[in-house]
Amino acid sequence: MTGKGTWGRAVTAVALTAAAALAAGCSSSASTSNSFANALPTNFGPAEKTTLNVAVVPAMDSAGFFVAMREGLFTREGLKINYQPAVSSETAVAQQLKGALDISGGNYVSYINEAAINNTPIELIAEASIMKQGSQTIFTMPGSKIKTLAQLKGHLIGVNAPGNIDYLLDVSVLAENGIDPNSVSFPSASDQAFAATGGAIPFPLMAGDLASGKIAAATMPEPFASQAEQEYGAVPIADLNQGATADFPIEGYAVTKSWAASHPNTLKRFLAALEVGQEIADTDRAAVETAFEDIKGAQNGEVAPGIAAVMALNTYPIGIDATRIQRVANVMFQFGLLKKRYKVTGMLLPSSFFNFSQFSSGSL
């Protein structure tokens, strides 16, 4: 199933605010949220573990998770969530392998790299987001001479982590527009300015690095995109929802295969709460805004009301679609992130494990 929420960045803040108000008014958010939440608790049996350490990227791609937290859906399933913001999927997976994290939410490129290249026993358990208009954008500063994609040649584009989803979106859109991806550069661990983070730029720091001139352009998802526009006057030069990566799967949730095997009831309860959160996020913009406004600390994902009212949202699907996730692996191969083709089916939660359809709007 694909979600129904298509909330894109409009031309002006006034238009966005009006659209957001209309969406909130038409959603009947309280009754909608309550009807979905009434599907919980489930009867999957006692959880093997009730306190879970979960790291997700604090971006709009994770809206379903944050809605589930805000609405108390995990609590209904008898689960306590110790949330921490994930800098990148790579660091989260490393923590999962050490047993420090139970579940992570991050971009598919990094997860597929872990499985295909490093043979990491990782399992994707649910989708988080599908990109929509305005949700992933390349920005420059108002005084920059870079006004078009072609003018990025010879310049440094900041992304969250080397070779991750934002890198893939960037090179795909560059190629789509007749620009050699090799004509631009991206931060790496060998760059002195980014050596301490292995070439990664945490999203909360991205706009500041752009404003200071450490990078010439920045690839940012929401809410960081709208924050950069309002705080620094950042100028969008390309919406990445186009061409080969239009409606592209961005983020999902993952566990290690051994964790899934030893915590079946816990995983089912987590998925039940998460999927109700996904359905609410996909149909109730006001619930998403409130969820992010109520997070404590900008580093954890807190969004000011003024930003929440104008930020673009994604689609938040139910379940996990192998064909959709395979698109990511195919584009990774196309642009050299994978040296050979990779079938993602072996890293997906078996379809027999969980009935996702019971948590879609048609069933609730």
Number of C-alpha atoms within 10 A of each C-alpha: 12 15 19 15 20 18 22 18 22 16 8 9 17 11 13 19 18 13 18 21 15 11 18 18 13 12 16 13 18 11 10 16 21 12 15 21 23 13 17 18 16 14 10 14 11 13 18 12 16 17 14 17 17 21 27 27 24 28 25 28 30 25 29 30 27 28 26 28 20 18 21 16 27 25 18 19 23 18 19 16 16 12 17 17 17 21 22 24 27 19 13 26 28 14 16 22 17 10 13 14 21 25 25 28 30 30 26 24 26 21 26 27 20 18 17 21 14 9 10 18 16 24 24 25 26 22 29 30 29 24 26 24 20 25 28 26 22 25 27 29 24 15 11 12 11 19 17 12 16 15 12 21 18 12 15 18 23 31 28 24 25 20 20 22 21 25 20 22 26 24 18 23 22 22 15 15 12 10 18 14 18 12 13 18 15 20 24 20 15 11 12 11 14 15 13 11 13 16 22 23 22 18 27 21 12 23 30 15 16 22 21 10 14 16 22 21 29 29 27 28 25 25 27 25 28 25 22 25 18 13 11 15 17 24 20 22 16 20 20 29 20 17 14 15 20 16 18 20 28 23 29 24 26 28 23 22 16 12 19 20 10 12 14 19 18 24 23 22 27 23 22 28 30 26 29 32 31 31 28 30 32 27 24 23 25 22 27 26 26 20 24 25 19 15 18 11 10 13 17 18 26 19 25 17 13 15 21 25 22 27 27 26 32 31 28 32 25 27 23 22 17 16 11 14 24 17 16 21 22 17 19 25 15 15 14 11 19 18 12 13 13 18 14 20 15 15 21 18 21 13 13 7 11 16 12 18 14 15 24 20 17 7 9 14
